[in-house]
Amino acid sequence: METFPVIDLSKLSDEERKPTMEMIHDACENWGFFELVNHGMSPELMDTVEILTKEHYRKCMEQRFKEMVASKGLEAVQSEINDLDWESTLFLSHRPVSNMAEIPDLDEEYRKTMNEFAVELEKLAEQLLELLGENLGLEKGYLKKAFCGSKGPTFGTKVSNYPPCPKPDLIKGLRAHTDAGGIILLFQDDVVSGLQLLKDGQWIDVPPMKHSIVINLGDQLEVITNGKYKSVMHRVIAQTDGTRMSIASFYNPGSDAVIYPAPALVEKEAEKTPGYPKFVFEDYMKLYAGLKFQAKEPRFEAMKAMDPIATA
């Protein structure tokens, strides 16, 4: 079996840059996922984020989750549940507007720490977009610019906890899906596993590693790269023991950004025609909201069927 790609970003600054860039390119082409180590983020900051996230869940969210489980009778289910996930979630918005001050049960230390963490993740996301663009032969800054609507990119974080589940064979932690957006940066529990991706018809575990950041590509990067890089189905398997922490940050296009295959990549194709539609990101998100847990291809076809956007 192939080994899940783990990439040491510190090697970009020495003679191992070329093979490291090749590893990133291969991971984007053939996996849609990879795991970063030595990515430049402070281990102390990551440890603080983990401690405060788990503390916040215990104090503010665990009881609510138990009440939800009880109200829906989930502990006694006898058949597979396909319309909900075994997860407790909190959504933080960073750009274009932060909602951190409006979330009532975030204490000041947690709010400050998550803001600091978001700043570092955004830098890493933009560094990665530049590396992907370089690998694709795109002009410097192309991908970041492609994500910029009138107010810049959209950036937010989904903080999830997956508590122990009595029926993991009947309830998924998170049902299989591809991510709608751009590039996703995940800080996951390094003890309790559960994240899997679909590759060549097989579900493959994404290994938990201390202080790593897992990267996966969303549907918008598939469109912009004209299918050179692809978003990949993934899911979370609920576990009977331990609560799994997952902090996924989404660096997405701005809501009014117009998304389409990069002309430089279309030119490289034999038929020189884009294989993907042109659309406004917000329109795609409206469609995605109802079709998240279905295949991505019908979403792309539906966007093609919409009125074409006039070229400026």
Phi and psi in degrees as a GROMACS rama.xvg file:
@    title "Ramachandran Plot"
@    xaxis  label "Phi"
@    yaxis  label "Psi"
@TYPE xy
-65.4669  149.932  GLU-2
-88.2548  133.739  THR-3
-58.1726  132.436  PHE-4
-70.9028  122.249  PRO-5
-116.621  124.291  VAL-6
-119.651  128.344  ILE-7
-92.8843  105.356  ASP-8
-68.3774  -21.0471  LEU-9
-65.6341  -19.2473  SER-10
-78.3757  -4.35763  LYS-11
-70.7042  -17.0772  LEU-12
-98.6028  5.74854  SER-13
-129.902  -162.259  ASP-14
-67.5787  -7.98313  GLU-15
-91.8788  11.0658  GLU-16
-57.7498  -47.8468  ARG-17
-60.2444  -52.6969  LYS-18
-63.5535  -30.5545  PRO-19
-68.2868  -43.2997  THR-20
-61.8919  -37.7229  MET-21
-65.3227  -38.1771  GLU-22
-63.4594  -41.9458  MET-23
-63.2542  -44.2238  ILE-24
-61.3754  -45.412  HIS-25
-63.2666  -41.2905  ASP-26
-63.4502  -41.1093  ALA-27
-68.2142  -36.8226  CYS-28
-75.7937  -40.3765  GLU-29
-111.671  -12.0458  ASN-30
-123.593  -38.5337  TRP-31
73.9159  3.17659  GLY-32
-143.991  148.636  PHE-33
-161.068  165.034  PHE-34
-117.242  130.531  GLU-35
-101.728  134.226  LEU-36
-122.306  160.764  VAL-37
49.9744  49.0687  ASN-38
-90.7341  -0.412629  HIS-39
95.8179  -5.97081  GLY-40
-84.506  142.014  MET-41
-66.8349  124.851  SER-42
-59.4759  -33.9055  PRO-43
-65.1961  -41.3474  GLU-44
-63.7623  -43.4008  LEU-45
-63.2148  -40.2442  MET-46
-62.7696  -41.4201  ASP-47
-65.1719  -43.4642  THR-48
-57.3745  -45.3258  VAL-49
-63.7705  -47.5711  GLU-50
-59.5195  -47.9603  ILE-51
-70.6252  -33.4827  LEU-52
-66.0415  -45.1512  THR-53
-68.2668  -35.4715  LYS-54
-66.6951  -43.0685  GLU-55
-62.1804  -39.7593  HIS-56
-62.8531  -47.6078  TYR-57
-61.5338  -42.7985  ARG-58
-75.9044  -41.1062  LYS-59
-115.911  -17.3562  CYS-60
-125.487  -25.5477  MET-61
-60.6156  -46.1315  GLU-62
-64.1095  -40.7766  GLN-63
-60.3293  -40.1602  ARG-64
-65.1143  -43.0077  PHE-65
-61.6738  -38.8487  LYS-66
-66.4102  -38.0385  GLU-67
-64.2706  -44.0648  MET-68
-60.3996  -45.1294  VAL-69
-64.7466  -42.4387  ALA-70
-65.6796  -28.432  SER-71
-98.5904  -1.16199  LYS-72
62.5049  34.2521  GLY-73
-71.8395  -24.2944  LEU-74
-72.2644  -16.3682  GLU-75
-109.441  12.6752  ALA-76
-63.4011  145.319  VAL-77
-113.36  -12.8006  GLN-78
-132.015  164.657  SER-79
-62.9309  136.088  GLU-80
-97.7856  122.96  ILE-81
-115.296  2.77776  ASN-82
-119.332  11.1844  ASP-83
-155.849  167.276  LEU-84
-119.207  149.82  ASP-85
-86.8093  68.984  TRP-86
-146.119  150.593  GLU-87
-112.277  124.661  SER-88
-127.531  154.055  THR-89
-138.906  129.7  LEU-90
-108.095  126.153  PHE-91
-114.877  128.644  LEU-92
-102.286  135.42  SER-93
-113.229  -46.2813  HIS-94
-136.27  146.36  ARG-95
-75.6586  -17.7865  PRO-96
-130.302  134.895  VAL-97
-83.9738  141.321  SER-98
-108.824  8.8943  ASN-99
-59.653  -37.5185  MET-100
-72.2212  -17.8553  ALA-101
-92.4037  -9.61557  GLU-102
-83.6918  114.535  ILE-103
-65.0525  -34.6505  PRO-104
-101.698  18.7946  ASP-105
-87.249  119.501  LEU-106
-77.5801  166.376  ASP-107
-62.0113  -39.6041  GLU-108
-64.666  -43.4918  GLU-109
-66.2166  -42.4559  TYR-110
-60.5329  -46.7693  ARG-111
-63.0948  -43.1893  LYS-112
-65.6245  -42.2937  THR-113
-69.0678  -32.4918  MET-114
-63.9797  -44.8199  ASN-115
-63.0058  -42.4474  GLU-116
-62.2984  -43.047  PHE-117
-62.5124  -39.1016  ALA-118
-60.7221  -44.3839  VAL-119
-67.4685  -39.9072  GLU-120
-66.1655  -37.9188  LEU-121
-64.3702  -41.086  GLU-122
-59.8451  -44.009  LYS-123
-64.8658  -41.1093  LEU-124
-59.8973  -44.0077  ALA-125
-70.6526  -32.9434  GLU-126
-63.8603  -43.4548  GLN-127
-65.9909  -40.6329  LEU-128
-59.0994  -38.0713  LEU-129
-66.4111  -40.7134  GLU-130
-65.8703  -41.6262  LEU-131
-63.545  -42.7617  LEU-132
-62.1312  -40.9149  GLY-133
-61.4878  -45.0981  GLU-134
-61.9469  -31.2778  ASN-135
-87.4257  -6.27504  LEU-136
77.4618  21.7499  GLY-137
-84.5744  156.781  LEU-138
-65.3424  151.866  GLU-139
-55.2474  131.801  LYS-140
82.3975  2.55433  GLY-141
-62.2246  -48.366  TYR-142
-67.3418  -40.6095  LEU-143
-61.6058  -43.3575  LYS-144
-63.5673  -38.3713  LYS-145
-63.2917  -26.8831  ALA-146
-84.0866  -12.6936  PHE-147
-84.7563  112.359  CYS-148
-84.1671  -159.736  GLY-149
-66.9088  -20.843  SER-150
-115.893  20.3978  LYS-151
85.3136  -166.893  GLY-152
-75.5705  171.097  PRO-153
-104.075  134.341  THR-154
-139.714  125.927  PHE-155
-152.575  168.051  GLY-156
-129.879  133.629  THR-157
-105.704  113.172  LYS-158
-94.8458  116.771  VAL-159
-121.875  147.1  SER-160
-127.946  136.048  ASN-161
-115.125  96.0734  TYR-162
-69.2561  167.516  PRO-163
-55.8756  138.017  PRO-164
-119.013  127.515  CYS-165
-73.6954  -19.0571  PRO-166
-131.847  61.6503  LYS-167
-63.8011  -19.2035  PRO-168
-76.4497  -16.9669  ASP-169
-111.083  -20.0708  LEU-170
-130.406  124.176  ILE-171
-79.5311  148.636  LYS-172
-62.2956  -46.071  GLY-173
-150.582  124.535  LEU-174
-65.2072  155.983  ARG-175
-61.9232  137.981  ALA-176
-166.428  163.14  HIS-177
-102.039  157.286  THR-178
-85.6275  139.798  ASP-179
-72.8426  -29.0954  ALA-180
-89.0857  -137.706  GLY-181
-99.8175  -87.1121  GLY-182
-125.977  135.993  ILE-183
-115.318  133.08  ILE-184
-118.338  118.593  LEU-185
-115.423  124.521  LEU-186
-102.855  109.235  PHE-187
-115.131  161.375  GLN-188
-52.5289  135.984  ASP-189
-96.8962  6.18368  ASP-190
-117.047  -54.0678  VAL-191
-89.8998  120.532  VAL-192
-92.7818  -170.442  SER-193
150.34  -23.9321  GLY-194
-76.272  131.608  LEU-195
-134.692  148.477  GLN-196
-120.977  156.226  LEU-197
-96.4418  119.43  LEU-198
-135.844  122.943  LYS-199
52.4585  41.0263  ASP-200
79.3008  3.61436  GLY-201
-119.231  141.211  GLN-202
-84.8151  124.643  TRP-203
-117.516  133.354  ILE-204
-69.9992  138.335  ASP-205
-92.1449  112.886  VAL-206
-68.2546  132.268  PRO-207
-70.498  131.12  PRO-208
-137.658  139.154  MET-209
-61.2545  129.654  LYS-210
62.0662  20.4131  HIS-211
-91.0238  162.514  SER-212
-122.818  121.445  ILE-213
-87.6175  133.123  VAL-214
-112.119  134.434  ILE-215
-137.729  156.442  ASN-216
-99.1592  139.492  LEU-217
-97.1409  176.588  GLY-218
-58.0172  -34.0904  ASP-219
-66.7242  -35.5615  GLN-220
-69.0217  -32.2934  LEU-221
-62.091  -42.84  GLU-222
-66.2268  -50.0204  VAL-223
-62.757  -35.3619  ILE-224
-86.5769  6.57769  THR-225
55.9919  35.4398  ASN-226
86.3229  0.965111  GLY-227
-63.1719  -44.3483  LYS-228
-110.065  145.658  TYR-229
-128.024  146.971  LYS-230
-76.5487  152.155  SER-231
-130.176  140.819  VAL-232
-62.9853  137.272  MET-233
-147.355  164.636  HIS-234
-153.912  168.027  ARG-235
-119.936  124.262  VAL-236
-88.5852  125.17  ILE-237
-66.8322  149.595  ALA-238
-115.575  153.176  GLN-239
-81.6596  -22.2678  THR-240
-124.488  138.774  ASP-241
80.7445  146.528  GLY-242
-98.458  125.29  THR-243
-92.3753  128.275  ARG-244
-92.4724  139.192  MET-245
-142.498  122.312  SER-246
-121.426  100.302  ILE-247
-105.369  121.431  ALA-248
-108.918  131.571  SER-249
-110.788  112.281  PHE-250
-95.972  101.962  TYR-251
-117.321  163.995  ASN-252
-62.5423  157.113  PRO-253
-63.2995  155.081  GLY-254
-58.6684  -33.4258  SER-255
-101.058  11.9083  ASP-256
-65.6841  137.75  ALA-257
-93.8695  120.938  VAL-258
-105.15  132.768  ILE-259
-162.588  160.604  TYR-260
-60.8487  137.902  PRO-261
-61.8774  123.038  ALA-262
-53.1481  -35.786  PRO-263
-63.1277  -30.5676  ALA-264
-83.274  -34.7028  LEU-265
-63.0882  -38.8417  VAL-266
-60.4052  -28.2814  GLU-267
-77.4888  -16.0551  LYS-268
-75.5796  148.157  GLU-269
-58.2961  -42.7396  ALA-270
-88.437  -7.16141  GLU-271
54.0744  33.6735  LYS-272
-125.214  141.033  THR-273
-67.055  139.205  PRO-274
-91.7048  2.53478  GLY-275
-134.431  157.488  TYR-276
-78.6443  172.164  PRO-277
-112.152  131.426  LYS-278
-159.292  168.341  PHE-279
-89.1111  133.103  VAL-280
-53.9778  -42.2844  PHE-281
-58.6927  -36.9006  GLU-282
-65.6581  -38.9643  ASP-283
-64.2107  -41.8278  TYR-284
-64.1098  -35.4887  MET-285
-63.6769  -41.8167  LYS-286
-67.1404  -43.6502  LEU-287
-60.6254  -35.68  TYR-288
-52.9345  -36.8939  ALA-289
-94.5321  -9.74144  GLY-290
-126.039  17.4814  LEU-291
-52.59  -42.5244  LYS-292
-94.292  24.6511  PHE-293
-118.369  172.827  GLN-294
-61.8223  150.105  ALA-295
-76.2988  -29.3453  LYS-296
-56.8128  -44.8471  GLU-297
-62.2044  -28.2722  PRO-298
-65.7237  -44.7275  ARG-299
-62.7089  -41.08  PHE-300
-64.1877  -39.762  GLU-301
-64.0316  -37.6881  ALA-302
-68.6082  -34.8918  MET-303
-62.5789  -36.4789  LYS-304
-74.1317  -17.4613  ALA-305
-71.6198  163.155  MET-306
-55.6676  131.365  ASP-307
-64.2561  146.798  PRO-308
-80.9223  130.644  ILE-309
-65.9175  135.857  ALA-310
-77.5377  130.084  THR-311
